[in-house]
């Protein structure tokens, strides 16, 4: 009888451990990590600049949480604003959707943040209809830009 209780306890513990491990893998697998390259050539109209940037994005479609880490180099001056814009296809412009740094504040590099997208924003984002734009005093409409194309 004692052996049966011990055996059942061991089996229960193994099942619980497997369930926890499976749920961790499932939630981790849902997130998408990818990079976006920002250049002056992607601006509309294109900007002749040596500036470049990279946005490291993590998006979880289950929670609709988007996290970003944007770095830039060789901008013509300090970044004055940075946003996600959309909806827009490459070569088209659209209004800002999400500010990457607090509105009205100086932009600190790297630009880090997170937002929970609305269902409509999540659909546009997942469809590749957003871009990232970094503005400077010299290029007030944006110095560098990168189309956000999430992995499928």
C-alpha positions as CSV (number, residue, x, y, z in Angstrom):
1,X,0.0,0.0,0.0
2,X,2.8,2.4,0.9
3,X,4.6,1.7,-2.3
4,X,1.4,2.5,-4.3
5,X,1.0,5.9,-2.7
6,X,4.7,6.7,-3.3
7,X,4.4,5.6,-6.9
8,X,1.3,7.7,-7.5
9,X,3.0,10.7,-5.9
10,X,6.0,10.3,-8.2
11,X,3.8,10.0,-11.3
12,X,1.8,13.1,-10.3
13,X,5.0,15.1,-9.7
14,X,6.3,14.1,-13.1
15,X,3.0,15.0,-14.8
16,X,3.0,18.4,-13.1
17,X,6.6,19.1,-14.1
18,X,5.8,18.1,-17.8
19,X,2.7,20.4,-17.8
20,X,4.8,23.4,-16.4
21,X,7.5,22.8,-19.0
22,X,5.0,22.6,-21.8
23,X,3.3,25.8,-20.8
24,X,6.6,27.6,-20.7
25,X,7.6,26.4,-24.1
26,X,4.2,27.4,-25.6
27,X,4.3,30.9,-24.2
28,X,7.9,31.5,-25.3
29,X,7.2,30.1,-28.8
30,X,4.4,32.6,-29.3
31,X,6.8,35.6,-29.3
32,X,8.4,36.8,-32.5
33,X,11.8,38.5,-32.4
34,X,13.1,40.3,-35.4
35,X,15.2,43.3,-36.6
36,X,14.3,46.3,-38.8
37,X,16.9,48.3,-40.6
38,X,16.4,52.1,-40.9
39,X,17.9,54.1,-43.7
40,X,17.4,57.5,-45.3
41,X,16.6,55.8,-48.6
42,X,13.4,54.4,-47.1
43,X,12.1,57.9,-46.3
44,X,9.4,59.3,-48.6
45,X,10.9,61.2,-50.3
46,X,14.4,59.6,-49.8
47,X,16.9,61.5,-47.6
48,X,20.6,61.5,-48.5
49,X,22.2,60.8,-45.1
50,X,24.9,58.5,-43.8
51,X,22.6,57.8,-40.8
52,X,21.4,54.2,-40.1
53,X,19.5,52.5,-37.4
54,X,18.4,49.2,-36.2
55,X,15.2,48.3,-34.3
56,X,15.1,45.1,-32.4
57,X,11.5,44.1,-31.9
58,X,9.7,41.5,-29.9
59,X,6.0,40.9,-30.5
60,X,3.7,38.5,-28.8
61,X,0.5,38.1,-30.9
62,X,-1.3,36.4,-28.0
63,X,-0.9,39.4,-25.6
64,X,-0.4,41.9,-28.4
65,X,2.6,43.3,-26.5
66,X,5.3,45.0,-28.7
67,X,8.7,45.7,-27.2
68,X,11.4,47.8,-29.0
69,X,15.0,48.7,-28.7
70,X,16.1,51.2,-31.4
71,X,19.7,52.4,-32.0
72,X,20.9,55.0,-34.5
73,X,24.2,56.2,-35.7
74,X,25.5,59.2,-37.7
75,X,22.2,61.1,-37.5
76,X,22.6,64.8,-38.5
77,X,21.9,65.8,-34.9
78,X,20.0,64.5,-31.9
79,X,16.8,62.6,-32.6
80,X,13.8,64.9,-31.8
81,X,11.1,62.3,-32.2
82,X,10.6,58.6,-33.1
83,X,7.4,56.8,-33.9
84,X,5.7,53.8,-35.4
85,X,3.6,55.1,-38.3
86,X,0.8,53.3,-40.2
87,X,-1.0,51.9,-41.9
88,X,1.3,52.3,-44.9
89,X,3.0,50.1,-47.5
90,X,6.6,50.8,-48.4
91,X,6.9,54.0,-50.3
92,X,3.8,55.5,-48.7
93,X,3.5,57.8,-45.7
94,X,1.1,57.6,-42.7
95,X,0.5,59.3,-39.4
96,X,2.2,58.3,-36.2
97,X,0.5,55.4,-34.4
98,X,2.8,55.0,-31.3
99,X,5.5,57.3,-30.0
100,X,8.7,55.4,-29.3
101,X,9.8,57.9,-26.7
102,X,7.6,60.2,-24.5
103,X,5.9,62.9,-26.6
104,X,7.6,66.3,-26.0
105,X,10.7,64.8,-24.3
106,X,14.2,64.5,-25.6
107,X,14.9,61.2,-27.3
108,X,17.5,59.1,-25.5
109,X,19.5,56.4,-27.3
110,X,18.9,53.6,-27.3
111,X,15.1,54.1,-27.5
112,X,13.5,51.4,-25.5
113,X,9.8,50.8,-24.7
114,X,6.8,48.7,-24.9
115,X,3.1,49.0,-25.8
116,X,0.0,46.8,-25.9
117,X,-1.5,47.1,-29.4
118,X,-5.2,47.4,-30.0
119,X,-6.7,44.6,-32.1
120,X,-6.8,46.9,-35.2
121,X,-3.2,47.9,-34.6
122,X,-2.1,44.3,-34.1
123,X,-3.7,43.4,-37.5
124,X,-1.9,46.3,-39.2
125,X,1.4,45.5,-37.5
126,X,1.2,41.8,-38.4
127,X,0.4,42.6,-42.0
128,X,3.6,44.7,-42.3
129,X,1.7,48.0,-42.6
130,X,3.8,49.9,-40.1
131,X,7.2,51.6,-40.3
132,X,9.5,53.2,-37.8
133,X,10.6,56.8,-38.4
134,X,13.3,58.8,-36.5
135,X,13.2,62.6,-36.9
136,X,15.9,65.2,-36.4
137,X,15.9,69.0,-36.5
138,X,17.6,68.9,-39.9
139,X,15.1,66.3,-41.2
140,X,11.9,67.2,-39.5
141,X,9.8,64.8,-41.6
142,X,12.2,62.0,-40.7
143,X,15.8,61.2,-41.4
144,X,15.7,57.4,-41.4
145,X,12.9,54.9,-41.8
146,X,12.4,51.2,-41.8
147,X,9.4,49.1,-42.8
148,X,8.3,46.7,-40.1
149,X,7.9,43.2,-41.7
150,X,7.2,40.6,-39.0
151,X,8.3,37.0,-39.7
152,X,5.4,34.8,-40.9
